[in-house]
Amino acid sequence: MSTEVWKYISDIDDEDIRMLQRDFITIADGMGYYDLSYKTFVKAAKRAGAFYHMGRRLVRINRRVLEAYLRTHEIRSKHYEFRKK
């Protein structure tokens, strides 16, 4: 998607740009950006294989893997409303 950002430049705001610059995000960042509850976000990240434990309490989510998963599964949020085909 990052190579096709120019196609959607009129729809992108500062929050989207900050998110596109990051490969790994925290649970709190992801919940806020995708407008999902804690349980829904964590479940989607784990199912996508994007959930990484770094130490005992530190968790990072691979944003690119998660977005690919969200595009192929029916998960609704403020930024994504993709449905299974």
C-alpha positions as CSV (number, residue, x, y, z in Angstrom):
1,M,0.0,0.0,0.0
2,S,2.8,2.5,0.8
3,T,3.8,2.5,-2.9
4,E,0.2,3.6,-3.9
5,V,-0.2,6.3,-1.2
6,W,-0.3,9.0,-3.8
7,K,-3.6,7.7,-5.2
8,Y,-5.3,8.4,-1.9
9,I,-3.5,11.6,-0.9
10,S,-6.7,13.6,-0.6
11,D,-8.0,11.2,2.0
12,I,-4.8,11.1,4.1
13,D,-4.4,13.2,7.2
14,D,-1.5,13.6,9.7
15,E,-2.5,10.6,11.7
16,D,-2.4,8.4,8.6
17,I,1.0,9.6,7.7
18,R,2.4,8.9,11.2
19,M,1.0,5.4,11.1
20,L,2.3,4.7,7.6
21,Q,5.8,5.6,8.7
22,R,5.9,2.9,11.4
23,D,6.3,-0.8,10.9
24,F,5.5,-1.8,14.4
25,I,2.8,-0.3,16.6
26,T,1.7,-0.7,20.2
27,I,-1.7,-2.1,21.2
28,A,-2.8,1.3,22.4
29,D,-1.8,3.0,19.1
30,G,-3.6,0.3,17.0
31,M,-6.8,0.5,19.1
32,G,-6.9,4.2,18.6
33,Y,-6.1,4.2,14.9
34,Y,-8.3,1.3,13.8
35,D,-11.0,2.2,16.3
36,L,-11.3,-1.3,17.6
37,S,-11.8,-2.6,21.2
38,Y,-8.8,-4.2,23.0
39,K,-10.2,-7.7,22.6
40,T,-11.0,-7.3,18.9
41,F,-7.7,-5.7,18.1
42,V,-5.6,-8.3,19.9
43,K,-7.6,-11.2,18.5
44,A,-7.1,-9.8,14.9
45,A,-3.4,-9.2,15.5
46,K,-2.9,-12.7,16.8
47,R,-4.9,-14.4,14.0
48,A,-2.9,-12.3,11.5
49,G,0.4,-13.5,13.0
50,A,1.4,-9.9,13.6
51,F,1.6,-10.1,17.4
52,Y,5.1,-10.1,18.9
53,H,6.1,-10.3,22.5
54,M,9.3,-8.4,23.3
55,G,10.1,-9.2,26.8
56,R,7.6,-9.9,29.5
57,R,5.2,-7.0,29.1
58,L,6.2,-5.3,25.9
59,V,4.1,-6.2,22.8
60,R,4.4,-4.9,19.3
61,I,2.1,-5.4,16.3
62,N,3.5,-5.6,12.8
63,R,1.3,-3.0,11.0
64,R,1.8,-4.3,7.5
65,V,0.9,-7.9,8.3
66,L,-2.2,-6.7,10.3
67,E,-3.4,-4.5,7.5
68,A,-3.1,-7.3,5.0
69,Y,-5.2,-9.4,7.3
70,L,-7.8,-6.7,7.8
71,R,-8.1,-6.4,4.0
72,T,-8.9,-10.1,3.6
73,H,-11.3,-10.5,6.6
74,E,-14.5,-8.9,7.6
75,I,-13.5,-6.5,10.3
76,R,-15.0,-3.1,10.6
77,S,-13.3,0.0,12.0
78,K,-13.2,3.7,11.2
79,H,-10.4,3.2,8.7
80,Y,-11.2,-0.2,7.2
81,E,-14.5,-1.8,6.3
82,F,-13.3,-4.7,4.3
83,R,-15.4,-7.8,3.7
84,K,-14.4,-11.3,2.7
85,K,-14.8,-12.0,-1.0
